Amino acid sequence: MAQNVVLFLLWLSGRSLAGFPNQINIGGLFMRSTVQEHSAFRFAVQLYNTNQNTTEKPFHLNYNVDNLESSNSFS
């Protein structure tokens, strides 16, 4: 009985991991004058993507950055 429960839990955990994509797209919106925030965002994504521990990094992050004009409220 205990072996069946363990096998079921292993099967269930495998199914939950199989539903995640290998790559996730994220985005950042920054004002043109905020160079430090933009650099910190890129650094954090790069730090995550270069992590060698696969248990902590089940997917790869792709990032897109867009700069906003403070004078244009519709940008």
N, C-alpha and C positions, 0 to 999 in steps of 0.2 A: 504494500500500500504506500509506504513512504517513498519507494522508488518511483511509483507512478506520479506522485505529487511533484517530486523533483524533476522528472522528465517533462511534466506539464508546464512547470514554471520556466524551465529552459526553453521550451517551445514558445511559450508566451513572450519571453524576453526577446527571443530572436525575431518574432513577428513585429514587435514594437519598434525594434531598431531598423527593420527592413523598410518601414514606411517613411523614413527620413531621407531627404535628397542628399546627394554627395556635395552639392554646392548650394550656398545660400547667398542671395544678392541683398546687400544692405546699402543704404544711401546716407549721405550727410549733406546738410544745407548749411552753408557758412556765409557770413558777410565777407566781402572782399578784404576787409582790413584785419580779419582774425586769422592771421597766419599760424599762430601758436595752436589754436584749436584744430585747425586743418591738419597740421603736422602731427598732433597728438592722436587724432583719429586714424591717420594713415599708419602711424607707428603701432597703435594697438591692434589693428587688423594684421599688419605684418608680423607682429609678435605672436599672435594667435596662429597664423598660418604656418609659421616656422617651428611651432611646438612639435617635438618629436614624439611625445606621449600620445598614442592613438586613442587611449581610453578617455583622455580629456579633450580630444579633438576629433569628433566623429565626422566632421564635414569641413569643407573649405569655404572661406568667406571671400566673395567678390564684392568690391565696393565701387560705388559711383558717387562722385562729389560734384555739387553744383554751387556756384557762388552767387549770392544775391546782392542786388543793389539796394542800399538803404533808402534811396530816393524814390524807388519804384515799389509801391505797395502791392502791385499785381505780379511781381516777378516770382 
